[in-house]
Amino acid sequence: MAHDTGAAASIEPWLREILRCPACRSELADAQGETGAELHCTNTSCGLQYRIDEGVPVLLVDEARKPA
């Protein structure tokens, strides 16, 4: 499955403001991962990393990457 490298910029600002980590409810920060744009949990004890597919954040805990 292809990942959109410019996806973070295409998320609507109003939506971006309300998105939270589904695991711990902390804010998410824009980041660049190995496969493209991602959202990273800002809680250091959680830190899950969620991919963005074609401009849509995949906020599924089961599919999130754990920090290295």
PDB file of N, CA, C and O in Angstrom:
ATOM      1  N   MET A   1       0.840  -1.173   0.000  1.00  0.00           N
ATOM      2  CA  MET A   1       0.000   0.000   0.000  1.00  0.00           C
ATOM      3  C   MET A   1       0.888   1.240   0.000  1.00  0.00           C
ATOM      4  O   MET A   1       1.828   1.337   0.789  1.00  0.00           O
ATOM      5  N   ALA A   2       0.594   2.167  -0.868  1.00  0.00           N
ATOM      6  CA  ALA A   2       1.409   3.376  -1.004  1.00  0.00           C
ATOM      7  C   ALA A   2       1.059   4.366   0.108  1.00  0.00           C
ATOM      8  O   ALA A   2      -0.090   4.454   0.539  1.00  0.00           O
ATOM      9  N   HIS A   3       2.043   5.087   0.552  1.00  0.00           N
ATOM     10  CA  HIS A   3       1.854   6.099   1.593  1.00  0.00           C
ATOM     11  C   HIS A   3       2.107   7.458   0.974  1.00  0.00           C
ATOM     12  O   HIS A   3       3.035   7.616   0.182  1.00  0.00           O
ATOM     13  N   ASP A   4       1.293   8.441   1.326  1.00  0.00           N
ATOM     14  CA  ASP A   4       1.390   9.796   0.804  1.00  0.00           C
ATOM     15  C   ASP A   4       2.374  10.589   1.648  1.00  0.00           C
ATOM     16  O   ASP A   4       2.144  10.786   2.842  1.00  0.00           O
ATOM     17  N   THR A   5       3.471  11.050   1.047  1.00  0.00           N
ATOM     18  CA  THR A   5       4.501  11.748   1.816  1.00  0.00           C
ATOM     19  C   THR A   5       4.101  13.162   2.198  1.00  0.00           C
ATOM     20  O   THR A   5       4.687  13.720   3.126  1.00  0.00           O
ATOM     21  N   GLY A   6       3.130  13.767   1.527  1.00  0.00           N
ATOM     22  CA  GLY A   6       2.711  15.118   1.875  1.00  0.00           C
ATOM     23  C   GLY A   6       1.382  15.156   2.581  1.00  0.00           C
ATOM     24  O   GLY A   6       0.716  16.191   2.586  1.00  0.00           O
ATOM     25  N   ALA A   7       0.983  14.066   3.169  1.00  0.00           N
ATOM     26  CA  ALA A   7      -0.355  13.937   3.718  1.00  0.00           C
ATOM     27  C   ALA A   7      -0.614  14.829   4.921  1.00  0.00           C
ATOM     28  O   ALA A   7      -1.735  15.315   5.074  1.00  0.00           O
ATOM     29  N   ALA A   8       0.360  15.064   5.775  1.00  0.00           N
ATOM     30  CA  ALA A   8       0.129  15.849   6.984  1.00  0.00           C
ATOM     31  C   ALA A   8      -0.397  17.237   6.642  1.00  0.00           C
ATOM     32  O   ALA A   8      -1.249  17.765   7.357  1.00  0.00           O
ATOM     33  N   ALA A   9       0.090  17.826   5.576  1.00  0.00           N
ATOM     34  CA  ALA A   9      -0.342  19.153   5.183  1.00  0.00           C
ATOM     35  C   ALA A   9      -1.769  19.142   4.643  1.00  0.00           C
ATOM     36  O   ALA A   9      -2.427  20.182   4.647  1.00  0.00           O
ATOM     37  N   SER A  10      -2.271  17.987   4.176  1.00  0.00           N
ATOM     38  CA  SER A  10      -3.596  17.932   3.583  1.00  0.00           C
ATOM     39  C   SER A  10      -4.701  17.682   4.601  1.00  0.00           C
ATOM     40  O   SER A  10      -5.877  17.713   4.239  1.00  0.00           O
ATOM     41  N   ILE A  11      -4.364  17.437   5.850  1.00  0.00           N
ATOM     42  CA  ILE A  11      -5.381  17.271   6.885  1.00  0.00           C
ATOM     43  C   ILE A  11      -5.932  18.653   7.215  1.00  0.00           C
ATOM     44  O   ILE A  11      -5.175  19.590   7.470  1.00  0.00           O
ATOM     45  N   GLU A  12      -7.253  18.770   7.207  1.00  0.00           N
ATOM     46  CA  GLU A  12      -7.890  20.054   7.493  1.00  0.00           C
ATOM     47  C   GLU A  12      -7.462  20.570   8.862  1.00  0.00           C
ATOM     48  O   GLU A  12      -7.400  19.796   9.818  1.00  0.00           O
ATOM     49  N   PRO A  13      -7.165  21.865   8.973  1.00  0.00           N
ATOM     50  CA  PRO A  13      -6.707  22.426  10.253  1.00  0.00           C
ATOM     51  C   PRO A  13      -7.675  22.173  11.414  1.00  0.00           C
ATOM     52  O   PRO A  13      -7.226  21.867  12.518  1.00  0.00           O
ATOM     53  N   TRP A  14      -8.962  22.292  11.200  1.00  0.00           N
ATOM     54  CA  TRP A  14      -9.935  22.068  12.278  1.00  0.00           C
ATOM     55  C   TRP A  14      -9.898  20.620  12.754  1.00  0.00           C
ATOM     56  O   TRP A  14     -10.051  20.355  13.947  1.00  0.00           O
ATOM     57  N   LEU A  15      -9.696  19.684  11.835  1.00  0.00           N
ATOM     58  CA  LEU A  15      -9.607  18.276  12.196  1.00  0.00           C
ATOM     59  C   LEU A  15      -8.297  18.003  12.921  1.00  0.00           C
ATOM     60  O   LEU A  15      -8.264  17.267  13.908  1.00  0.00           O
ATOM     61  N   ARG A  16      -7.236  18.593  12.431  1.00  0.00           N
ATOM     62  CA  ARG A  16      -5.901  18.413  13.020  1.00  0.00           C
ATOM     63  C   ARG A  16      -5.893  18.822  14.490  1.00  0.00           C
ATOM     64  O   ARG A  16      -5.211  18.202  15.307  1.00  0.00           O
ATOM     65  N   GLU A  17      -6.659  19.875  14.828  1.00  0.00           N
ATOM     66  CA  GLU A  17      -6.720  20.380  16.202  1.00  0.00           C
ATOM     67  C   GLU A  17      -7.418  19.417  17.156  1.00  0.00           C
ATOM     68  O   GLU A  17      -7.104  19.406  18.346  1.00  0.00           O
ATOM     69  N   ILE A  18      -8.348  18.615  16.668  1.00  0.00           N
ATOM     70  CA  ILE A  18      -9.109  17.750  17.569  1.00  0.00           C
ATOM     71  C   ILE A  18      -8.612  16.308  17.605  1.00  0.00           C
ATOM     72  O   ILE A  18      -9.053  15.534  18.454  1.00  0.00           O
ATOM     73  N   LEU A  19      -7.708  15.928  16.709  1.00  0.00           N
ATOM     74  CA  LEU A  19      -7.196  14.556  16.702  1.00  0.00           C
ATOM     75  C   LEU A  19      -6.392  14.281  17.968  1.00  0.00           C
ATOM     76  O   LEU A  19      -5.593  15.112  18.397  1.00  0.00           O
ATOM     77  N   ARG A  20      -6.608  13.114  18.558  1.00  0.00           N
ATOM     78  CA  ARG A  20      -5.884  12.701  19.760  1.00  0.00           C
ATOM     79  C   ARG A  20      -5.484  11.243  19.609  1.00  0.00           C
ATOM     80  O   ARG A  20      -6.086  10.502  18.832  1.00  0.00           O
ATOM     81  N   CYS A  21      -4.476  10.839  20.350  1.00  0.00           N
ATOM     82  CA  CYS A  21      -4.027   9.448  20.355  1.00  0.00           C
ATOM     83  C   CYS A  21      -5.163   8.586  20.913  1.00  0.00           C
ATOM     84  O   CYS A  21      -5.645   8.851  22.014  1.00  0.00           O
ATOM     85  N   PRO A  22      -5.595   7.570  20.182  1.00  0.00           N
ATOM     86  CA  PRO A  22      -6.678   6.727  20.692  1.00  0.00           C
ATOM     87  C   PRO A  22      -6.262   5.871  21.891  1.00  0.00           C
ATOM     88  O   PRO A  22      -7.129   5.382  22.615  1.00  0.00           O
ATOM     89  N   ALA A  23      -4.985   5.682  22.115  1.00  0.00           N
ATOM     90  CA  ALA A  23      -4.517   4.862  23.232  1.00  0.00           C
ATOM     91  C   ALA A  23      -4.506   5.637  24.545  1.00  0.00           C
ATOM     92  O   ALA A  23      -4.918   5.103  25.575  1.00  0.00           O
ATOM     93  N   CYS A  24      -4.037   6.900  24.527  1.00  0.00           N
ATOM     94  CA  CYS A  24      -3.868   7.639  25.780  1.00  0.00           C
ATOM     95  C   CYS A  24      -4.528   9.014  25.786  1.00  0.00           C
ATOM     96  O   CYS A  24      -4.531   9.696  26.811  1.00  0.00           O
ATOM     97  N   ARG A  25      -5.090   9.426  24.647  1.00  0.00           N
ATOM     98  CA  ARG A  25      -5.788  10.725  24.499  1.00  0.00           C
ATOM     99  C   ARG A  25      -4.873  11.942  24.495  1.00  0.00           C
ATOM    100  O   ARG A  25      -5.350  13.062  24.673  1.00  0.00           O
ATOM    101  N   SER A  26      -3.583  11.755  24.297  1.00  0.00           N
ATOM    102  CA  SER A  26      -2.654  12.886  24.221  1.00  0.00           C
ATOM    103  C   SER A  26      -2.699  13.498  22.818  1.00  0.00           C
ATOM    104  O   SER A  26      -3.231  12.898  21.883  1.00  0.00           O
ATOM    105  N   GLU A  27      -2.136  14.692  22.690  1.00  0.00           N
ATOM    106  CA  GLU A  27      -2.074  15.353  21.386  1.00  0.00           C
ATOM    107  C   GLU A  27      -1.154  14.590  20.456  1.00  0.00           C
ATOM    108  O   GLU A  27      -0.267  13.856  20.893  1.00  0.00           O
ATOM    109  N   LEU A  28      -1.382  14.776  19.155  1.00  0.00           N
ATOM    110  CA  LEU A  28      -0.549  14.159  18.132  1.00  0.00           C
ATOM    111  C   LEU A  28       0.256  15.238  17.427  1.00  0.00           C
ATOM    112  O   LEU A  28      -0.244  16.339  17.198  1.00  0.00           O
ATOM    113  N   ALA A  29       1.496  14.927  17.084  1.00  0.00           N
ATOM    114  CA  ALA A  29       2.381  15.867  16.403  1.00  0.00           C
ATOM    115  C   ALA A  29       2.698  15.338  15.011  1.00  0.00           C
ATOM    116  O   ALA A  29       2.855  14.134  14.810  1.00  0.00           O
ATOM    117  N   ASP A  30       2.788  16.258  14.052  1.00  0.00           N
ATOM    118  CA  ASP A  30       3.200  15.889  12.695  1.00  0.00           C
ATOM    119  C   ASP A  30       4.638  15.402  12.719  1.00  0.00           C
ATOM    120  O   ASP A  30       5.481  15.955  13.426  1.00  0.00           O
ATOM    121  N   ALA A  31       4.910  14.373  11.951  1.00  0.00           N
ATOM    122  CA  ALA A  31       6.263  13.821  11.869  1.00  0.00           C
ATOM    123  C   ALA A  31       6.454  13.172  10.507  1.00  0.00           C
ATOM    124  O   ALA A  31       5.493  12.924   9.778  1.00  0.00           O
ATOM    125  N   GLN A  32       7.690  12.908  10.185  1.00  0.00           N
ATOM    126  CA  GLN A  32       8.038  12.200   8.961  1.00  0.00           C
ATOM    127  C   GLN A  32       8.608  10.851   9.359  1.00  0.00           C
ATOM    128  O   GLN A  32       9.635  10.787  10.035  1.00  0.00           O
ATOM    129  N   GLY A  33       7.961   9.781   8.953  1.00  0.00           N
ATOM    130  CA  GLY A  33       8.420   8.436   9.269  1.00  0.00           C
ATOM    131  C   GLY A  33       9.159   7.814   8.106  1.00  0.00           C
ATOM    132  O   GLY A  33       9.415   8.470   7.096  1.00  0.00           O
ATOM    133  N   GLU A  34       9.501   6.552   8.250  1.00  0.00           N
ATOM    134  CA  GLU A  34      10.234   5.834   7.209  1.00  0.00           C
ATOM    135  C   GLU A  34       9.451   5.745   5.904  1.00  0.00           C
ATOM    136  O   GLU A  34      10.043   5.744   4.825  1.00  0.00           O
ATOM    137  N   THR A  35       8.124   5.670   5.996  1.00  0.00           N
ATOM    138  CA  THR A  35       7.303   5.492   4.800  1.00  0.00           C
ATOM    139  C   THR A  35       6.523   6.735   4.410  1.00  0.00           C
ATOM    140  O   THR A  35       5.720   6.685   3.479  1.00  0.00           O
ATOM    141  N   GLY A  36       6.738   7.849   5.100  1.00  0.00           N
ATOM    142  CA  GLY A  36       6.035   9.079   4.762  1.00  0.00           C
ATOM    143  C   GLY A  36       5.540   9.798   6.001  1.00  0.00           C
ATOM    144  O   GLY A  36       6.040   9.594   7.107  1.00  0.00           O
ATOM    145  N   ALA A  37       4.540  10.649   5.788  1.00  0.00           N
ATOM    146  CA  ALA A  37       3.996  11.466   6.863  1.00  0.00           C
ATOM    147  C   ALA A  37       3.315  10.591   7.903  1.00  0.00           C
ATOM    148  O   ALA A  37       2.668   9.596   7.575  1.00  0.00           O
ATOM    149  N   GLU A  38       3.474  10.983   9.167  1.00  0.00           N
ATOM    150  CA  GLU A  38       2.883  10.255  10.288  1.00  0.00           C
ATOM    151  C   GLU A  38       2.422  11.249  11.338  1.00  0.00           C
ATOM    152  O   GLU A  38       2.769  12.430  11.300  1.00  0.00           O
ATOM    153  N   LEU A  39       1.641  10.750  12.267  1.00  0.00           N
ATOM    154  CA  LEU A  39       1.286  11.489  13.470  1.00  0.00           C
ATOM    155  C   LEU A  39       1.854  10.715  14.645  1.00  0.00           C
ATOM    156  O   LEU A  39       1.639   9.510  14.771  1.00  0.00           O
ATOM    157  N   HIS A  40       2.580  11.417  15.506  1.00  0.00           N
ATOM    158  CA  HIS A  40       3.207  10.778  16.664  1.00  0.00           C
ATOM    159  C   HIS A  40       2.555  11.291  17.939  1.00  0.00           C
ATOM    160  O   HIS A  40       2.303  12.487  18.084  1.00  0.00           O
ATOM    161  N   CYS A  41       2.285  10.371  18.862  1.00  0.00           N
ATOM    162  CA  CYS A  41       1.747  10.740  20.162  1.00  0.00           C
ATOM    163  C   CYS A  41       2.806  11.532  20.924  1.00  0.00           C
ATOM    164  O   CYS A  41       3.980  11.160  20.933  1.00  0.00           O
ATOM    165  N   THR A  42       2.390  12.620  21.560  1.00  0.00           N
ATOM    166  CA  THR A  42       3.331  13.478  22.286  1.00  0.00           C
ATOM    167  C   THR A  42       3.580  13.003  23.717  1.00  0.00           C
ATOM    168  O   THR A  42       4.444  13.550  24.402  1.00  0.00           O
ATOM    169  N   ASN A  43       2.846  12.003  24.174  1.00  0.00           N
ATOM    170  CA  ASN A  43       3.036  11.445  25.512  1.00  0.00           C
ATOM    171  C   ASN A  43       4.243  10.506  25.461  1.00  0.00           C
ATOM    172  O   ASN A  43       4.215   9.500  24.751  1.00  0.00           O
ATOM    173  N   THR A  44       5.290  10.823  26.199  1.00  0.00           N
ATOM    174  CA  THR A  44       6.522  10.030  26.143  1.00  0.00           C
ATOM    175  C   THR A  44       6.348   8.607  26.645  1.00  0.00           C
ATOM    176  O   THR A  44       7.097   7.720  26.235  1.00  0.00           O
ATOM    177  N   SER A  45       5.380   8.366  27.520  1.00  0.00           N
ATOM    178  CA  SER A  45       5.159   6.995  27.983  1.00  0.00           C
ATOM    179  C   SER A  45       4.358   6.166  26.981  1.00  0.00           C
ATOM    180  O   SER A  45       4.334   4.939  27.081  1.00  0.00           O
ATOM    181  N   CYS A  46       3.718   6.802  26.038  1.00  0.00           N
ATOM    182  CA  CYS A  46       2.961   6.100  24.993  1.00  0.00           C
ATOM    183  C   CYS A  46       3.779   6.129  23.700  1.00  0.00           C
ATOM    184  O   CYS A  46       4.336   5.111  23.291  1.00  0.00           O
ATOM    185  N   GLY A  47       3.848   7.300  23.061  1.00  0.00           N
ATOM    186  CA  GLY A  47       4.694   7.504  21.892  1.00  0.00           C
ATOM    187  C   GLY A  47       4.310   6.751  20.628  1.00  0.00           C
ATOM    188  O   GLY A  47       5.136   6.633  19.722  1.00  0.00           O
ATOM    189  N   LEU A  48       3.083   6.235  20.532  1.00  0.00           N
ATOM    190  CA  LEU A  48       2.707   5.496  19.332  1.00  0.00           C
ATOM    191  C   LEU A  48       2.781   6.376  18.094  1.00  0.00           C
ATOM    192  O   LEU A  48       2.578   7.588  18.169  1.00  0.00           O
ATOM    193  N   GLN A  49       3.071   5.761  16.962  1.00  0.00           N
ATOM    194  CA  GLN A  49       3.259   6.469  15.694  1.00  0.00           C
ATOM    195  C   GLN A  49       2.244   5.931  14.688  1.00  0.00           C
ATOM    196  O   GLN A  49       2.223   4.739  14.383  1.00  0.00           O
ATOM    197  N   TYR A  50       1.405   6.829  14.181  1.00  0.00           N
ATOM    198  CA  TYR A  50       0.312   6.463  13.290  1.00  0.00           C
ATOM    199  C   TYR A  50       0.606   6.938  11.872  1.00  0.00           C
ATOM    200  O   TYR A  50       0.943   8.102  11.654  1.00  0.00           O
ATOM    201  N   ARG A  51       0.476   6.037  10.920  1.00  0.00           N
ATOM    202  CA  ARG A  51       0.716   6.400   9.521  1.00  0.00           C
ATOM    203  C   ARG A  51      -0.462   7.192   8.968  1.00  0.00           C
ATOM    204  O   ARG A  51      -1.556   7.195   9.534  1.00  0.00           O
ATOM    205  N   ILE A  52      -0.211   7.860   7.854  1.00  0.00           N
ATOM    206  CA  ILE A  52      -1.244   8.595   7.144  1.00  0.00           C
ATOM    207  C   ILE A  52      -1.294   8.014   5.736  1.00  0.00           C
ATOM    208  O   ILE A  52      -0.302   8.064   5.008  1.00  0.00           O
ATOM    209  N   ASP A  53      -2.442   7.464   5.349  1.00  0.00           N
ATOM    210  CA  ASP A  53      -2.626   6.886   4.024  1.00  0.00           C
ATOM    211  C   ASP A  53      -3.491   7.804   3.177  1.00  0.00           C
ATOM    212  O   ASP A  53      -4.660   8.031   3.489  1.00  0.00           O
ATOM    213  N   GLU A  54      -2.914   8.330   2.107  1.00  0.00           N
ATOM    214  CA  GLU A  54      -3.633   9.189   1.165  1.00  0.00           C
ATOM    215  C   GLU A  54      -4.382  10.318   1.872  1.00  0.00           C
ATOM    216  O   GLU A  54      -5.531  10.614   1.544  1.00  0.00           O
ATOM    217  N   GLY A  55      -3.725  10.939   2.838  1.00  0.00           N
ATOM    218  CA  GLY A  55      -4.294  12.073   3.556  1.00  0.00           C
ATOM    219  C   GLY A  55      -5.199  11.707   4.719  1.00  0.00           C
ATOM    220  O   GLY A  55      -5.745  12.593   5.376  1.00  0.00           O
ATOM    221  N   VAL A  56      -5.372  10.406   4.989  1.00  0.00           N
ATOM    222  CA  VAL A  56      -6.259   9.960   6.067  1.00  0.00           C
ATOM    223  C   VAL A  56      -5.438   9.325   7.180  1.00  0.00           C
ATOM    224  O   VAL A  56      -4.778   8.312   6.949  1.00  0.00           O
ATOM    225  N   PRO A  57      -5.460   9.896   8.385  1.00  0.00           N
ATOM    226  CA  PRO A  57      -4.716   9.292   9.494  1.00  0.00           C
ATOM    227  C   PRO A  57      -5.326   7.947   9.875  1.00  0.00           C
ATOM    228  O   PRO A  57      -6.543   7.824  10.013  1.00  0.00           O
ATOM    229  N   VAL A  58      -4.479   6.953  10.042  1.00  0.00           N
ATOM    230  CA  VAL A  58      -4.924   5.620  10.445  1.00  0.00           C
ATOM    231  C   VAL A  58      -4.708   5.515  11.953  1.00  0.00           C
ATOM    232  O   VAL A  58      -3.645   5.094  12.409  1.00  0.00           O
ATOM    233  N   LEU A  59      -5.720   5.900  12.715  1.00  0.00           N
ATOM    234  CA  LEU A  59      -5.605   5.976  14.168  1.00  0.00           C
ATOM    235  C   LEU A  59      -6.103   4.682  14.815  1.00  0.00           C
ATOM    236  O   LEU A  59      -7.020   4.692  15.635  1.00  0.00           O
ATOM    237  N   LEU A  60      -5.484   3.588  14.431  1.00  0.00           N
ATOM    238  CA  LEU A  60      -5.796   2.276  14.991  1.00  0.00           C
ATOM    239  C   LEU A  60      -4.607   1.819  15.828  1.00  0.00           C
ATOM    240  O   LEU A  60      -3.497   1.671  15.316  1.00  0.00           O
ATOM    241  N   VAL A  61      -4.844   1.598  17.111  1.00  0.00           N
ATOM    242  CA  VAL A  61      -3.766   1.207  18.011  1.00  0.00           C
ATOM    243  C   VAL A  61      -3.088  -0.066  17.520  1.00  0.00           C
ATOM    244  O   VAL A  61      -1.867  -0.191  17.616  1.00  0.00           O
ATOM    245  N   ASP A  62      -3.863  -1.011  16.997  1.00  0.00           N
ATOM    246  CA  ASP A  62      -3.297  -2.280  16.516  1.00  0.00           C
ATOM    247  C   ASP A  62      -2.368  -2.105  15.324  1.00  0.00           C
ATOM    248  O   ASP A  62      -1.523  -2.964  15.073  1.00  0.00           O
ATOM    249  N   GLU A  63      -2.510  -1.007  14.586  1.00  0.00           N
ATOM    250  CA  GLU A  63      -1.662  -0.775  13.419  1.00  0.00           C
ATOM    251  C   GLU A  63      -0.594   0.281  13.645  1.00  0.00           C
ATOM    252  O   GLU A  63       0.200   0.561  12.748  1.00  0.00           O
ATOM    253  N   ALA A  64      -0.566   0.872  14.841  1.00  0.00           N
ATOM    254  CA  ALA A  64       0.428   1.904  15.161  1.00  0.00           C
ATOM    255  C   ALA A  64       1.790   1.256  15.405  1.00  0.00           C
ATOM    256  O   ALA A  64       1.890   0.106  15.831  1.00  0.00           O
ATOM    257  N   ARG A  65       2.843   2.043  15.116  1.00  0.00           N
ATOM    258  CA  ARG A  65       4.204   1.585  15.405  1.00  0.00           C
ATOM    259  C   ARG A  65       4.597   2.093  16.782  1.00  0.00           C
ATOM    260  O   ARG A  65       4.223   3.195  17.182  1.00  0.00           O
ATOM    261  N   LYS A  66       5.345   1.283  17.491  1.00  0.00           N
ATOM    262  CA  LYS A  66       5.916   1.707  18.770  1.00  0.00           C
ATOM    263  C   LYS A  66       7.223   2.432  18.493  1.00  0.00           C
ATOM    264  O   LYS A  66       7.910   2.103  17.526  1.00  0.00           O
ATOM    265  N   PRO A  67       7.587   3.417  19.322  1.00  0.00           N
ATOM    266  CA  PRO A  67       8.854   4.125  19.106  1.00  0.00           C
ATOM    267  C   PRO A  67      10.036   3.190  19.278  1.00  0.00           C
ATOM    268  O   PRO A  67       9.990   2.239  20.059  1.00  0.00           O
ATOM    269  N   ALA A  68      11.099   3.478  18.532  1.00  0.00           N
ATOM    270  CA  ALA A  68      12.309   2.629  18.589  1.00  0.00           C
ATOM    271  C   ALA A  68      13.027   2.782  19.905  1.00  0.00           C
ATOM    272  O   ALA A  68      14.057   2.146  20.124  1.00  0.00           O
TER     273      ALA A  68
END
